[in-house]
Amino acid sequence: MPEHEKSAVFTKRELAAELLALSPLAPPPIEVIEYANYDFGWPSSEQVILAYRGSKHDFASGLRFWVQTLLVQGWQEQESYFAYAEAGLCMPVSELEFAQLVAEYSSSLKKPLPPFLISLDGFRSGLKMYAEWNNVAALAEVADAFVAFYWSTAA
């Protein structure tokens, strides 16, 4: 296994191999916090942030957590669900890179982000999943949980 895959929450190969099996499983509890366009300094920017936290007690793997974040968003009901999910970059990121991504895309937010996205105590590993002009997402494994950050805009 290449060195960069050893520290990843999961690999692109694991995502493609396990996506079909994980999607129909009963969902474990997951904390979801959503920020809509009116929570930003410029509501017309049509930005949205979704923040997720799942306990390691409830999620056996980071991959199971990631798939659950997609399901909570309703992606399984869309024709492009598997294509979107499998298109995840699975690019390893450091704690600093994860924090910088969150800070950059939440800079015009008028409300504070949840503490679990700010304080990454016990950071183990992270992945950047999407890096498009209108869709950015990343997840991290910390001491006792998995956390995810999604930012998107329709503008």
FIVEXRO-906173 format. One record per residue (C-alpha): residue number from 1; z, x, y. Coordinates in steps of 0.25 Angstrom, whole numbers, always signed. Last residue first. Layout:
REM residues N
<pt k="NUM" Z="Z" X="X" Y="Y"/>
...
END
This chain:
REM residues 155
<pt k="155" Z="-30" X="-99" Y="+123"/>
<pt k="154" Z="-26" X="-103" Y="+109"/>
<pt k="153" Z="-15" X="-93" Y="+108"/>
<pt k="152" Z="-7" X="-87" Y="+97"/>
<pt k="151" Z="+5" X="-79" Y="+94"/>
<pt k="150" Z="+12" X="-78" Y="+81"/>
<pt k="149" Z="+25" X="-71" Y="+78"/>
<pt k="148" Z="+32" X="-70" Y="+64"/>
<pt k="147" Z="+45" X="-66" Y="+59"/>
<pt k="146" Z="+50" X="-63" Y="+45"/>
<pt k="145" Z="+65" X="-62" Y="+43"/>
<pt k="144" Z="+78" X="-55" Y="+39"/>
<pt k="143" Z="+75" X="-40" Y="+43"/>
<pt k="142" Z="+62" X="-42" Y="+50"/>
<pt k="141" Z="+48" X="-45" Y="+45"/>
<pt k="140" Z="+38" X="-46" Y="+55"/>
<pt k="139" Z="+26" X="-55" Y="+58"/>
<pt k="138" Z="+14" X="-55" Y="+68"/>
<pt k="137" Z="+4" X="-64" Y="+74"/>
<pt k="136" Z="-6" X="-64" Y="+85"/>
<pt k="135" Z="-17" X="-75" Y="+88"/>
<pt k="134" Z="-25" X="-77" Y="+100"/>
<pt k="133" Z="-31" X="-63" Y="+102"/>
<pt k="132" Z="-29" X="-60" Y="+88"/>
<pt k="131" Z="-18" X="-51" Y="+81"/>
<pt k="130" Z="-14" X="-58" Y="+69"/>
<pt k="129" Z="-4" X="-54" Y="+58"/>
<pt k="128" Z="+4" X="-42" Y="+64"/>
<pt k="127" Z="+14" X="-38" Y="+53"/>
<pt k="126" Z="+28" X="-34" Y="+54"/>
<pt k="125" Z="+38" X="-26" Y="+46"/>
<pt k="124" Z="+53" X="-24" Y="+44"/>
<pt k="123" Z="+60" X="-27" Y="+57"/>
<pt k="122" Z="+75" X="-28" Y="+56"/>
<pt k="121" Z="+77" X="-35" Y="+69"/>
<pt k="120" Z="+64" X="-40" Y="+75"/>
<pt k="119" Z="+71" X="-45" Y="+88"/>
<pt k="118" Z="+60" X="-52" Y="+96"/>
<pt k="117" Z="+53" X="-61" Y="+86"/>
<pt k="116" Z="+66" X="-65" Y="+79"/>
<pt k="115" Z="+72" X="-68" Y="+93"/>
<pt k="114" Z="+63" X="-80" Y="+95"/>
<pt k="113" Z="+53" X="-77" Y="+107"/>
<pt k="112" Z="+59" X="-81" Y="+121"/>
<pt k="111" Z="+52" X="-91" Y="+129"/>
<pt k="110" Z="+42" X="-90" Y="+140"/>
<pt k="109" Z="+31" X="-83" Y="+131"/>
<pt k="108" Z="+22" X="-74" Y="+139"/>
<pt k="107" Z="+25" X="-61" Y="+132"/>
<pt k="106" Z="+25" X="-68" Y="+118"/>
<pt k="105" Z="+12" X="-61" Y="+113"/>
<pt k="104" Z="+16" X="-47" Y="+118"/>
<pt k="103" Z="+30" X="-48" Y="+113"/>
<pt k="102" Z="+27" X="-52" Y="+99"/>
<pt k="101" Z="+17" X="-42" Y="+98"/>
<pt k="100" Z="+26" X="-31" Y="+103"/>
<pt k="99" Z="+37" X="-35" Y="+94"/>
<pt k="98" Z="+28" X="-34" Y="+82"/>
<pt k="97" Z="+23" X="-21" Y="+86"/>
<pt k="96" Z="+37" X="-15" Y="+88"/>
<pt k="95" Z="+42" X="-20" Y="+74"/>
<pt k="94" Z="+30" X="-14" Y="+68"/>
<pt k="93" Z="+17" X="-20" Y="+64"/>
<pt k="92" Z="+9" X="-21" Y="+51"/>
<pt k="91" Z="-4" X="-28" Y="+51"/>
<pt k="90" Z="-5" X="-40" Y="+42"/>
<pt k="89" Z="-17" X="-45" Y="+49"/>
<pt k="88" Z="-17" X="-59" Y="+45"/>
<pt k="87" Z="-31" X="-65" Y="+42"/>
<pt k="86" Z="-25" X="-70" Y="+29"/>
<pt k="85" Z="-17" X="-81" Y="+37"/>
<pt k="84" Z="-29" X="-85" Y="+45"/>
<pt k="83" Z="-39" X="-86" Y="+34"/>
<pt k="82" Z="-28" X="-93" Y="+25"/>
<pt k="81" Z="-25" X="-103" Y="+36"/>
<pt k="80" Z="-40" X="-105" Y="+42"/>
<pt k="79" Z="-41" X="-120" Y="+37"/>
<pt k="78" Z="-28" X="-124" Y="+44"/>
<pt k="77" Z="-17" X="-131" Y="+37"/>
<pt k="76" Z="-11" X="-118" Y="+32"/>
<pt k="75" Z="-10" X="-113" Y="+46"/>
<pt k="74" Z="+1" X="-123" Y="+50"/>
<pt k="73" Z="+9" X="-114" Y="+59"/>
<pt k="72" Z="+20" X="-114" Y="+49"/>
<pt k="71" Z="+11" X="-110" Y="+38"/>
<pt k="70" Z="+7" X="-98" Y="+45"/>
<pt k="69" Z="+21" X="-94" Y="+47"/>
<pt k="68" Z="+24" X="-97" Y="+33"/>
<pt k="67" Z="+13" X="-87" Y="+29"/>
<pt k="66" Z="+20" X="-76" Y="+37"/>
<pt k="65" Z="+33" X="-79" Y="+30"/>
<pt k="64" Z="+27" X="-78" Y="+16"/>
<pt k="63" Z="+21" X="-65" Y="+20"/>
<pt k="62" Z="+33" X="-59" Y="+26"/>
<pt k="61" Z="+40" X="-62" Y="+12"/>
<pt k="60" Z="+50" X="-69" Y="+5"/>
<pt k="59" Z="+53" X="-79" Y="+16"/>
<pt k="58" Z="+65" X="-87" Y="+17"/>
<pt k="57" Z="+76" X="-76" Y="+16"/>
<pt k="56" Z="+66" X="-67" Y="+24"/>
<pt k="55" Z="+69" X="-77" Y="+35"/>
<pt k="54" Z="+57" X="-83" Y="+43"/>
<pt k="53" Z="+54" X="-82" Y="+58"/>
<pt k="52" Z="+42" X="-87" Y="+65"/>
<pt k="51" Z="+37" X="-86" Y="+80"/>
<pt k="50" Z="+25" X="-94" Y="+84"/>
<pt k="49" Z="+19" X="-91" Y="+98"/>
<pt k="48" Z="+9" X="-99" Y="+105"/>
<pt k="47" Z="+0" X="-96" Y="+117"/>
<pt k="46" Z="-9" X="-106" Y="+123"/>
<pt k="45" Z="-11" X="-97" Y="+135"/>
<pt k="44" Z="-11" X="-110" Y="+144"/>
<pt k="43" Z="+5" X="-110" Y="+143"/>
<pt k="42" Z="+5" X="-97" Y="+151"/>
<pt k="41" Z="+20" X="-92" Y="+151"/>
<pt k="40" Z="+21" X="-95" Y="+136"/>
<pt k="39" Z="+30" X="-106" Y="+130"/>
<pt k="38" Z="+20" X="-117" Y="+134"/>
<pt k="37" Z="+10" X="-111" Y="+124"/>
<pt k="36" Z="+19" X="-113" Y="+113"/>
<pt k="35" Z="+30" X="-105" Y="+107"/>
<pt k="34" Z="+34" X="-108" Y="+92"/>
<pt k="33" Z="+46" X="-104" Y="+85"/>
<pt k="32" Z="+46" X="-105" Y="+69"/>
<pt k="31" Z="+57" X="-101" Y="+60"/>
<pt k="30" Z="+53" X="-102" Y="+45"/>
<pt k="29" Z="+59" X="-109" Y="+33"/>
<pt k="28" Z="+52" X="-106" Y="+20"/>
<pt k="27" Z="+39" X="-114" Y="+18"/>
<pt k="26" Z="+35" X="-119" Y="+5"/>
<pt k="25" Z="+24" X="-111" Y="-1"/>
<pt k="24" Z="+9" X="-116" Y="+1"/>
<pt k="23" Z="+5" X="-103" Y="+10"/>
<pt k="22" Z="+11" X="-92" Y="+1"/>
<pt k="21" Z="+2" X="-92" Y="-11"/>
<pt k="20" Z="-11" X="-93" Y="-2"/>
<pt k="19" Z="-6" X="-82" Y="+7"/>
<pt k="18" Z="-2" X="-72" Y="-4"/>
<pt k="17" Z="-14" X="-63" Y="-6"/>
<pt k="16" Z="-19" X="-63" Y="+8"/>
<pt k="15" Z="-6" X="-60" Y="+15"/>
<pt k="14" Z="-3" X="-50" Y="+4"/>
<pt k="13" Z="-16" X="-42" Y="+7"/>
<pt k="12" Z="-13" X="-43" Y="+22"/>
<pt k="11" Z="+0" X="-36" Y="+19"/>
<pt k="10" Z="+15" X="-41" Y="+21"/>
<pt k="9" Z="+27" X="-38" Y="+30"/>
<pt k="8" Z="+20" X="-25" Y="+32"/>
<pt k="7" Z="+28" X="-12" Y="+30"/>
<pt k="6" Z="+21" X="-7" Y="+18"/>
<pt k="5" Z="+7" X="-12" Y="+23"/>
<pt k="4" Z="+6" X="-1" Y="+33"/>
<pt k="3" Z="+8" X="+10" Y="+22"/>
<pt k="2" Z="-4" X="+6" Y="+14"/>
<pt k="1" Z="+0" X="+0" Y="+0"/>
END
